[in-house]
Amino acid sequence: MDSSEFLGFLTSRSSVRQYGHDSISNDDVTFILDCASTAPSAGNLEAWDVVIVTDEDTRLGLKDAAFGQDHIGQAAMILVVCANYIRSMSKYGERGILYAIEDATIACTYMMLAAHARQLNSCWTGAFDEEEVRSLLQLPQHIRPISLLAVGKGYPPASLTERMAIADHLHHEQW
Ligand SMILES: Cc1cc2nc3c(=O)[nH]c(=O)nc-3n(C[C@H](O)[C@H](O)[C@H](O)COP(=O)(O)O)c2cc1C
């Protein structure tokens, strides 16, 4: 893949919030997780974990926890990507909290792009009640859910989401 193909790959992805009833193959799941495991992480500690949810009742429970967002109930699979505080804090102390969140965020990004590479759709979902997710999935206290990544075959929006002008992000040499 050359650089313009890479940019085309990135720009052709968009968050999808409507899904059909197709399931996801084991090969797709394995591919997505293999890609996530190549993500960089602080101290190479990989302070992230993921709960793979395909059970319909659990997906509907996650939908409730996500304030009723329909795509969470519709998508074939929800990857609940979590920060593992103990794994990172055992080496980095308090700083490990931030590193674990960063590790989980990067891993989730890789999963999202891996799904796109398999012609699957996804939607990163950050608006949810943490305690509800924690209780539904029986997450231990040191595990913080960061994202509900909905993955499935869906209906992408007709037009891609607009972006800020790059110049609006930039600061040269100092703020
Ligand atoms: C941290 C984070 C939280 C998000 N939370 C939600 C969410 O709760 N519900 C939702 O529909 N989309 C959510 N999104 C998706 C964004 O709305 C989406 O990425 C953004 O509008 C840009 O659109 P695009 O992904 O189609 O390029 C979230 C994305 C990120 C990175």
The ligand as an SDF file (V2000), in Angstrom:
LIG
                    3D

 31 33  0  0  0  0  0  0  0  0999 V2000
  -13.8120    8.9310   22.2960 C   0  0  0  0  0  0  0  0  0  0  0  0
  -14.9500    8.7760   21.3030 C   0  0  0  0  0  0  0  0  0  0  0  0
  -16.2390    8.6490   21.7920 C   0  0  0  0  0  0  0  0  0  0  0  0
  -17.2990    8.4850   20.8930 C   0  0  0  0  0  0  0  0  0  0  0  0
  -18.5420    8.2410   21.3860 N   0  0  0  0  0  0  0  0  0  0  0  0
  -19.5670    8.0280   20.5350 C   0  0  0  0  0  0  0  0  0  0  0  0
  -20.8520    7.6640   21.0200 C   0  0  0  0  0  0  0  0  0  0  0  0
  -21.0730    7.5110   22.2200 O   0  0  0  0  0  0  0  0  0  0  0  0
  -21.8340    7.4750   20.1150 N   0  0  0  0  0  0  0  0  0  0  0  0
  -21.6350    7.5900   18.7670 C   0  0  0  0  0  0  0  0  0  0  0  0
  -22.5740    7.3780   18.0040 O   0  0  0  0  0  0  0  0  0  0  0  0
  -20.4050    7.9120   18.2610 N   0  0  0  0  0  0  0  0  0  0  0  0
  -19.3750    8.1150   19.1170 C   0  0  0  0  0  0  0  0  0  0  0  0
  -18.1260    8.3790   18.6290 N   0  0  0  0  0  0  0  0  0  0  0  0
  -17.9120    8.4740   17.1710 C   0  0  0  0  0  0  0  0  0  0  0  0
  -17.7410    9.9260   16.7520 C   0  0  0  0  0  0  0  0  0  0  0  0
  -18.9790   10.5890   16.8330 O   0  0  0  0  0  0  0  0  0  0  0  0
  -17.1540    9.9690   15.3340 C   0  0  0  0  0  0  0  0  0  0  0  0
  -15.9120    9.3230   15.3070 O   0  0  0  0  0  0  0  0  0  0  0  0
  -16.9830   11.4000   14.8370 C   0  0  0  0  0  0  0  0  0  0  0  0
  -18.2320   12.0420   14.7170 O   0  0  0  0  0  0  0  0  0  0  0  0
  -16.2760   11.4530   13.4820 C   0  0  0  0  0  0  0  0  0  0  0  0
  -17.0160   10.7020   12.5490 O   0  0  0  0  0  0  0  0  0  0  0  0
  -16.4030    9.4650   11.7560 P   0  0  0  0  0  0  0  0  0  0  0  0
  -15.9540    8.4220   12.7640 O   0  0  0  0  0  0  0  0  0  0  0  0
  -17.5280    8.9870   10.9050 O   0  0  0  0  0  0  0  0  0  0  0  0
  -15.2360    9.9720   10.9700 O   0  0  0  0  0  0  0  0  0  0  0  0
  -17.0560    8.5120   19.5060 C   0  0  0  0  0  0  0  0  0  0  0  0
  -15.7550    8.6290   19.0340 C   0  0  0  0  0  0  0  0  0  0  0  0
  -14.7020    8.7330   19.9230 C   0  0  0  0  0  0  0  0  0  0  0  0
  -13.2950    8.7770   19.3890 C   0  0  0  0  0  0  0  0  0  0  0  0
  1  2  1  0
  2  3  1  0
  2 30  2  0
  3  4  2  0
  4  5  1  0
  4 28  1  0
  5  6  2  0
  6  7  1  0
  6 13  1  0
  7  8  2  0
  7  9  1  0
  9 10  1  0
 10 11  2  0
 10 12  1  0
 12 13  2  0
 13 14  1  0
 14 15  1  0
 14 28  1  0
 15 16  1  0
 16 17  1  0
 16 18  1  0
 18 19  1  0
 18 20  1  0
 20 21  1  0
 20 22  1  0
 22 23  1  0
 23 24  1  0
 24 25  2  0
 24 26  1  0
 24 27  1  0
 28 29  2  0
 29 30  1  0
 30 31  1  0
M  END
$$$$
